[in-house]
Amino acid sequence: MTADFGDASHISRSGTGPGPPARPGAVLRGNAERPQPVAATVTSRLFQPLTVGAVELPHRVVMAPLTRMRATQPGDVPNELMAEYYAQRAGAGLLITEGTQISPQGKGYADTPGIYSDEQVAGWRVVTDAVHAAGGRIAPQLWHTGRVSHDSLHEGGALPVSASAIPFRNRTSLKDADGNVYRADCPTPHALTVEEIAGVVEDYRRATRNAREAGFDLAEIHGAHGYLLHQFLSADSNQRTDEYGGSLENRARLMLEVLDAVIDAWDAEHVGIRISPIGSFNGLEDPEGAEAGLYLAEQFARRGIAFLHLSEPDWAGGPELTDEYRKELRAAFPGVIIGAGAYDVAKAERLLDAGFIDAAAFGRAYIANPDLPERLRTGAALNEPDQATFYGGGAKGYTDYPALED
Ligand code: PHB
């Protein structure tokens, strides 16, 4: 297949994994239907260095966050196998980890790692040491899934939380007693009180301190894809009448409070945020998403953060963003923009040359190609990812994909 995937999440559309519903024909396009990979040219911007806040990247191929559900249980602890997986991919300009819950409440899927306990911090330290030893750079994706979750994941069967207690249609991925992944409907969530919201902000602050302690190079806040911060942002999922609901400023309040807390716990140079302004994700429509994205980009720019990670609708089978919108976003955010979603070398080069993005994140292609940047640079063929092993399990389909020299 060609390297045209920005995020692994859409893998799940045919069945067992997390992520939005399938759009027929959007997944796993084989070589028969697609031209073979094209090598980046010698003058390629994709292989120029880039400063991202406090960190220097040797090139601009980024590994996108990918849910893999392999943390050690009990405790959602990162392990040696995960360290090996990330170290194998340390040739990325920057590695962004799988979504990592900032608190037990923020967990939405079986066996995803956390970053709130001492044990988890120690586990992440093993991962960051392995990545650094292999010459790489790594950022955790700080995640609260909000209503995209299930009571069975929470102590005492507590309901997942969100902006409002609105019934919605989405499913999450759980494991049965035999460790098999299955899909389950998400329940109607509990609407967070203002006091509880303050607690969530503190959870992000603690997670950021933990990220520093664990040796990460940067931190990314997950503000995209219909998870908690996006649930507050969209009027579709937020019907609050307090200072967190109503106007766009109010709906964006939690995301910006979280951003400010994370900056406070580290500094703006070490913090990025991922948003998905356009597109429908995890049962969430955002009718004002385009406008909200521009408002947020401006707010991010004011804070001078390290990067804005733009998840484009085509990662989940939606249409490509228009150049018009990219131009507006660029005007609102002059800092580093990482684009993600159905990227291949040609798309990345076009958008880099136009100045709309500064780096390109690849998801799905990274699952099967630990040395993806080298393959993109040389036009080498790509390994095919095996959907059956995306979520959960062990080394198979995780650390056993061959690099070119293997
Ligand atoms: C997923 O696991 O399907 C997933 C996780 C994070 C995202 C999107 C999808 O941002």
Boltz pocket constraint, residues with backbone or C-beta under 6 A from the ligand:
constraints:
  - pocket:
      binder: B
      contacts: [[A, 8], [A, 9], [A, 10], [A, 12], [A, 17], [A, 18], [A, 19], [A, 20], [A, 65], [A, 66], [A, 67], [A, 99], [A, 224], [A, 225]]
      max_distance: 6.0
